[in-house]
């Protein structure tokens, strides 16, 4: 069982940066693919980025490629999302998600069984 707690959201001006953190409890974090998703007001949840168990494989949505970086520190049971050059359209609630151990990464939210409570990111123009 994995429990996830996000932090680091807030209000930032366009062009600014934020770093989101997601701390996981449970023994299986280092064996679990992790991902970030986001949901803007009135819209469906969408994929942002994912990272493999060891951190060697990452993938990004086209809308954030080159601006966002996902990383993980298995010693700290934490996954990060560094967000640079933020735009107003990045405004959303950001969710951290984990797959069951030993499964590959995925951009499909339905394949993640564990979710955090979300953290709000607001980018002003």
Secondary structure, 3 states (H helix, E strand, C coil): CCEEEEECCEEEECCCCEEEEEEEECCCHHHCCEEEEEECCCCCEEEEEEECCCCCCEEECCCCCCCEEEEEECCCCEEEEEECCCCHHHCEEEEEEECCCCCCCCCCHHHCCEECCCEEEEEEC
